Amino acid sequence: MEDQRLPRATTNVVSHPSILALVWLLTAVLVWPGGWAAQPASAATLPPPPAPLISRNVPAFASSEEGGAARNANDGDYATFWRSVGTPAWLAYDLSSVPAAQRGQVVVAWYNDPMTPDYDPVLIGKNAYNLPTAYTLEANAAAGGAPPAAGWQVLVTVTDNIYHSRQHLVNLSGYNWVRINVSTVRGVPGNTDVALNLDVHDASQGAQDDWMFYGDYISAAGFDHAPRGVGAFAQIINASQPGRFPIQETGGTAYMQSGDGARLMKAYLNLFPGQFVALSFGTTDADFFAANDPNLPANFYGNYVTMVQAVLADGKTPVVPKIPWGRTPNAQANIPRLNAKIADLYTAYPQIIHGPDLYAYFAGHQDQIAADGLNPTDAGFAALRQQWAQQMLQNVYGPGGGPPPPPPGSGSCSDGQLFPETGKCVRQPFLAYWQAHGALAINGYPISDAFTETLEDGKPYTVQYFERVRMEYHPENADPQYQVLLGQFGRRIHPADPPAPQLPGAVYFQQTGHNLTGGFLAYWQANGGLAQFGFPISEVFGEQLEDGHTYQVQYFERARFEYHPENQPPYDIELGQFGRRILGNR
């Protein structure tokens, strides 16, 4: 079939000839017969070399910030992002603290999803939001500290970009800084700034641990970087195998059919430097065409053959799942016929790595299919992501990874306490901590299940959110009393104020330079003190809260105290519902 390409971004990469030769040699070793990518699924017993994430929480700087600080772009929470004030605008990372051996050959990946939900919004005539369309990637050899004003070297130039995320393989040898410098964006009124997350991965061993998920809306939402209560696909893999943090991009676009994938696959693959290409088409095909359309299975199979052959010809590894179960009449009639063709595809192309059997999973969990009868619910998308991670831990990453934790809401609560007010179960060790440290009055109701989340230190932990706190399980602490800790939400919502002078009669904390007096001091002392709330990070001041009224408040590392004179003591001091605020912003 002729390759009919959409207008796409043009990219110029500045590379040394010896680097190009090295990349060619690595590619030849990996895709030549007998190399890693040429192996069928049954023979791919060696996991790909890891591509560690090296940019998490390094110092980040930006030309401007509007509702999204520079540090949000690499803080481990993909629900936050850097947002500029108009364009041109740049975001820079100081990588000087990263060992030089890890910042030679790297992959720089930026993600504008899920703000722009579709990988290819032009294809379906949809809007984009704060999406870079023309930009450069630049490097600088200046010492770390403040971002340099001069000396930036352009490594990559991109124009006419239409995609909501991109990856670039570049060499940073000799450089301490990397930045993206955006000159134009695509967006609607009110959304014409730059908004993105940006990761830098060590690719000194190649970019094999790199995934792209093509498909329709199920891929777009299933593999975007919205945490969905379980983290992104890469974070789930990282939680099971901490030495890994796969590069991960979603190429899903709503309403895409297998025919679109066959027509565009070569153009798409030109932009993807990684190894694993997930092809997850079929739901739109099944529902769009009439039930039992006689030509559908053969056409669908032919489209998949075109895509698989394009992936193999590019030296990459195709990964194909079964199509999820659907409830509409067309889906009921057509999906089993299309899944039979995927089974034929497995036989014809043993190089395909088998993805999860999503038909069997959703047939057994029909409550996780939305009212439209086709797409998963929020819980279903989280489960889909978990199913993929579990299957890839077995089929790609080999033994030793172990299965990821079950999806949120799965299983009974026979080993914990169920809170019918929110429908969430609290198990040990969080339940014991909740009961011993103020219970409902201090912590609030649980508002999430326990799940794995990469926290501010860049490491994965089992956490559970409550209305006012996030509990974190730290098994690395030998002393049991420090194995459950609370997230420092106070610092996250209200960065520490400058130290204040000591007030007469107050308890003064040299550690943060703030006073604690009166009713707030009595409450702090009576309800857990330092372990529960942390040090004060502000003085008492008036602040307009979520209900629109102004109250006297004081921020602590883990809490906000609020004085409510309309309430009778002891209910005149309340705690801010930070858990709801943080989780609600995801």
FENVENQUI-V145346 format. One record per residue. N is the residue number from 1. RES is the residue in one letter. OMEGA is omega in whole degrees, 0 to 359 (none if undefined). NEAR is the number of other ideal C-beta (glycine too) atoms within 8 Angstrom. Layout:
BEGIN
n->(N	N)
res->(RES	RES)
omega->(OMEGA	OMEGA)
near->(NEAR	NEAR)
END
This chain:
BEGIN
n->(1	2	3	4	5	6	7	8	9	10	11	12	13	14	15	16	17	18	19	20	21	22	23	24	25	26	27	28	29	30	31	32	33	34	35	36	37	38	39	40	41	42	43	44	45	46	47	48	49	50	51	52	53	54	55	56	57	58	59	60	61	62	63	64	65	66	67	68	69	70	71	72	73	74	75	76	77	78	79	80	81	82	83	84	85	86	87	88	89	90	91	92	93	94	95	96	97	98	99	100	101	102	103	104	105	106	107	108	109	110	111	112	113	114	115	116	117	118	119	120	121	122	123	124	125	126	127	128	129	130	131	132	133	134	135	136	137	138	139	140	141	142	143	144	145	146	147	148	149	150	151	152	153	154	155	156	157	158	159	160	161	162	163	164	165	166	167	168	169	170	171	172	173	174	175	176	177	178	179	180	181	182	183	184	185	186	187	188	189	190	191	192	193	194	195	196	197	198	199	200	201	202	203	204	205	206	207	208	209	210	211	212	213	214	215	216	217	218	219	220	221	222	223	224	225	226	227	228	229	230	231	232	233	234	235	236	237	238	239	240	241	242	243	244	245	246	247	248	249	250	251	252	253	254	255	256	257	258	259	260	261	262	263	264	265	266	267	268	269	270	271	272	273	274	275	276	277	278	279	280	281	282	283	284	285	286	287	288	289	290	291	292	293	294	295	296	297	298	299	300	301	302	303	304	305	306	307	308	309	310	311	312	313	314	315	316	317	318	319	320	321	322	323	324	325	326	327	328	329	330	331	332	333	334	335	336	337	338	339	340	341	342	343	344	345	346	347	348	349	350	351	352	353	354	355	356	357	358	359	360	361	362	363	364	365	366	367	368	369	370	371	372	373	374	375	376	377	378	379	380	381	382	383	384	385	386	387	388	389	390	391	392	393	394	395	396	397	398	399	400	401	402	403	404	405	406	407	408	409	410	411	412	413	414	415	416	417	418	419	420	421	422	423	424	425	426	427	428	429	430	431	432	433	434	435	436	437	438	439	440	441	442	443	444	445	446	447	448	449	450	451	452	453	454	455	456	457	458	459	460	461	462	463	464	465	466	467	468	469	470	471	472	473	474	475	476	477	478	479	480	481	482	483	484	485	486	487	488	489	490	491	492	493	494	495	496	497	498	499	500	501	502	503	504	505	506	507	508	509	510	511	512	513	514	515	516	517	518	519	520	521	522	523	524	525	526	527	528	529	530	531	532	533	534	535	536	537	538	539	540	541	542	543	544	545	546	547	548	549	550	551	552	553	554	555	556	557	558	559	560	561	562	563	564	565	566	567	568	569	570	571	572	573	574	575	576	577	578	579	580	581	582	583	584	585	586)
res->(M	E	D	Q	R	L	P	R	A	T	T	N	V	V	S	H	P	S	I	L	A	L	V	W	L	L	T	A	V	L	V	W	P	G	G	W	A	A	Q	P	A	S	A	A	T	L	P	P	P	P	A	P	L	I	S	R	N	V	P	A	F	A	S	S	E	E	G	G	A	A	R	N	A	N	D	G	D	Y	A	T	F	W	R	S	V	G	T	P	A	W	L	A	Y	D	L	S	S	V	P	A	A	Q	R	G	Q	V	V	V	A	W	Y	N	D	P	M	T	P	D	Y	D	P	V	L	I	G	K	N	A	Y	N	L	P	T	A	Y	T	L	E	A	N	A	A	A	G	G	A	P	P	A	A	G	W	Q	V	L	V	T	V	T	D	N	I	Y	H	S	R	Q	H	L	V	N	L	S	G	Y	N	W	V	R	I	N	V	S	T	V	R	G	V	P	G	N	T	D	V	A	L	N	L	D	V	H	D	A	S	Q	G	A	Q	D	D	W	M	F	Y	G	D	Y	I	S	A	A	G	F	D	H	A	P	R	G	V	G	A	F	A	Q	I	I	N	A	S	Q	P	G	R	F	P	I	Q	E	T	G	G	T	A	Y	M	Q	S	G	D	G	A	R	L	M	K	A	Y	L	N	L	F	P	G	Q	F	V	A	L	S	F	G	T	T	D	A	D	F	F	A	A	N	D	P	N	L	P	A	N	F	Y	G	N	Y	V	T	M	V	Q	A	V	L	A	D	G	K	T	P	V	V	P	K	I	P	W	G	R	T	P	N	A	Q	A	N	I	P	R	L	N	A	K	I	A	D	L	Y	T	A	Y	P	Q	I	I	H	G	P	D	L	Y	A	Y	F	A	G	H	Q	D	Q	I	A	A	D	G	L	N	P	T	D	A	G	F	A	A	L	R	Q	Q	W	A	Q	Q	M	L	Q	N	V	Y	G	P	G	G	G	P	P	P	P	P	P	G	S	G	S	C	S	D	G	Q	L	F	P	E	T	G	K	C	V	R	Q	P	F	L	A	Y	W	Q	A	H	G	A	L	A	I	N	G	Y	P	I	S	D	A	F	T	E	T	L	E	D	G	K	P	Y	T	V	Q	Y	F	E	R	V	R	M	E	Y	H	P	E	N	A	D	P	Q	Y	Q	V	L	L	G	Q	F	G	R	R	I	H	P	A	D	P	P	A	P	Q	L	P	G	A	V	Y	F	Q	Q	T	G	H	N	L	T	G	G	F	L	A	Y	W	Q	A	N	G	G	L	A	Q	F	G	F	P	I	S	E	V	F	G	E	Q	L	E	D	G	H	T	Y	Q	V	Q	Y	F	E	R	A	R	F	E	Y	H	P	E	N	Q	P	P	Y	D	I	E	L	G	Q	F	G	R	R	I	L	G	N	R)
omega->(181	179	180	189	168	169	185	183	172	185	173	181	177	183	176	181	181	177	177	179	179	178	179	181	178	180	180	181	187	187	178	179	184	177	188	188	183	186	172	184	183	183	184	186	179	177	177	175	184	175	188	175	185	186	184	175	170	180	182	182	180	178	179	181	176	178	179	184	179	182	178	184	182	186	179	179	184	174	175	183	172	174	183	168	180	178	3	182	179	175	184	175	172	182	186	179	179	179	185	181	181	180	167	174	183	167	173	183	174	186	174	174	359	178	166	191	186	178	186	185	179	182	185	177	180	179	168	184	176	188	178	177	176	183	171	166	187	179	183	182	182	179	179	181	177	180	182	180	183	176	181	179	181	177	183	173	180	173	175	177	177	189	186	177	180	174	178	176	184	178	182	179	179	181	176	185	169	176	170	184	189	180	179	180	170	180	176	180	184	181	180	171	172	177	182	162	181	180	173	182	172	179	180	176	182	181	181	180	189	190	171	182	178	178	181	184	181	175	181	182	182	186	170	184	170	186	178	176	182	185	176	179	181	180	178	177	181	179	180	179	188	177	182	166	186	167	187	180	175	175	182	178	182	175	179	175	180	178	175	179	179	183	190	191	182	179	179	184	177	184	189	183	188	191	190	183	178	179	189	178	172	181	179	177	186	184	184	183	184	178	177	172	188	183	188	184	182	179	179	180	179	178	179	177	179	181	181	180	177	179	181	180	179	179	183	186	177	177	187	175	167	181	180	173	177	188	184	180	179	179	180	182	191	186	178	179	179	177	174	177	175	175	176	180	177	181	184	183	182	176	182	170	184	172	182	175	184	175	181	183	185	172	177	180	186	176	179	171	187	183	178	176	185	188	178	168	176	177	179	177	176	180	178	180	179	179	178	182	180	181	181	173	178	191	183	187	170	182	177	180	181	181	175	179	182	179	179	176	181	176	181	178	182	181	180	178	178	177	184	180	180	179	182	180	176	180	177	2	183	183	180	179	180	182	185	186	170	176	188	186	184	187	184	179	173	180	172	166	171	179	180	180	173	187	189	179	178	182	180	177	170	183	170	182	172	184	186	184	166	176	183	178	182	181	180	178	185	182	183	183	178	180	170	179	180	177	182	181	181	179	183	184	181	179	187	175	176	179	179	176	180	179	178	176	182	167	185	183	180	184	181	178	181	185	175	185	168	184	179	177	180	179	180	182	185	190	172	174	187	183	184	190	185	179	172	180	174	166	174	178	178	180	174	184	189	180	179	180	180	181	169	184	171	182	174	182	185	186	169	175	180	177	182	184	179	180	176	174	5	184	180	174	180	179	176	181	184	180	178	183	181	182	180	179	182	none)
near->(5	3	7	5	8	9	6	11	11	7	9	6	9	7	9	6	6	6	10	9	8	8	11	8	8	9	9	9	8	13	9	8	4	4	11	9	11	9	9	8	11	5	6	12	4	6	6	10	8	9	17	10	12	13	12	11	9	12	6	14	10	13	7	8	11	8	4	11	8	11	9	12	13	14	10	9	9	10	7	9	11	18	11	16	7	7	11	7	14	10	17	12	15	14	16	8	6	10	5	7	6	10	14	10	12	15	16	13	14	12	13	14	14	8	12	13	11	13	13	12	15	8	11	11	5	8	7	13	11	15	14	14	11	10	11	11	14	12	13	13	8	8	5	10	4	4	8	9	3	4	7	11	9	9	12	12	7	13	8	10	12	13	10	13	12	10	14	13	11	14	10	12	8	4	12	10	17	14	14	14	12	14	8	8	12	7	13	8	5	5	10	10	14	13	13	14	13	15	13	14	16	12	11	8	8	10	13	13	13	17	14	13	15	17	14	15	12	14	15	17	14	15	14	12	9	11	13	10	10	12	12	13	13	11	14	15	16	14	12	11	10	7	5	11	11	12	15	11	13	14	13	20	15	11	8	14	12	13	9	10	15	13	9	13	13	10	11	11	12	7	11	13	8	15	13	12	13	16	14	16	16	13	16	12	15	15	12	7	9	5	8	7	8	4	6	13	10	7	10	13	11	9	14	16	10	11	16	14	8	11	14	11	6	8	8	13	11	14	13	15	13	11	14	14	13	15	9	10	6	12	15	10	10	16	16	8	11	15	12	9	12	13	8	9	14	11	7	6	10	8	10	13	12	10	12	10	7	14	13	9	14	15	8	6	10	9	5	10	16	9	3	6	9	11	10	16	9	8	11	14	12	13	14	14	15	14	11	15	13	11	12	11	15	8	9	11	10	8	3	5	10	6	6	11	9	5	9	10	6	6	4	4	9	4	6	10	7	8	11	5	5	8	7	11	10	11	9	7	8	13	11	9	10	12	7	5	11	9	8	7	6	13	13	13	10	12	12	11	10	9	13	14	10	13	12	7	5	9	7	11	10	9	14	13	11	14	10	12	16	12	15	12	11	10	5	3	7	2	6	4	4	8	11	11	8	10	13	10	14	15	10	7	11	10	5	8	11	5	6	10	3	7	9	4	4	10	7	9	11	5	5	10	8	14	12	12	10	5	8	13	11	8	10	12	7	5	11	9	8	7	5	13	12	12	10	12	15	11	9	8	8	7	7	6	11	4	4	5	6	6	10	8	14	13	13	14	10	12	16	13	15	12	11	10	5	4	8	4	5	4	8	12	11	9	10	12	9	13	15	10	12	14	10	6	7	10)
END
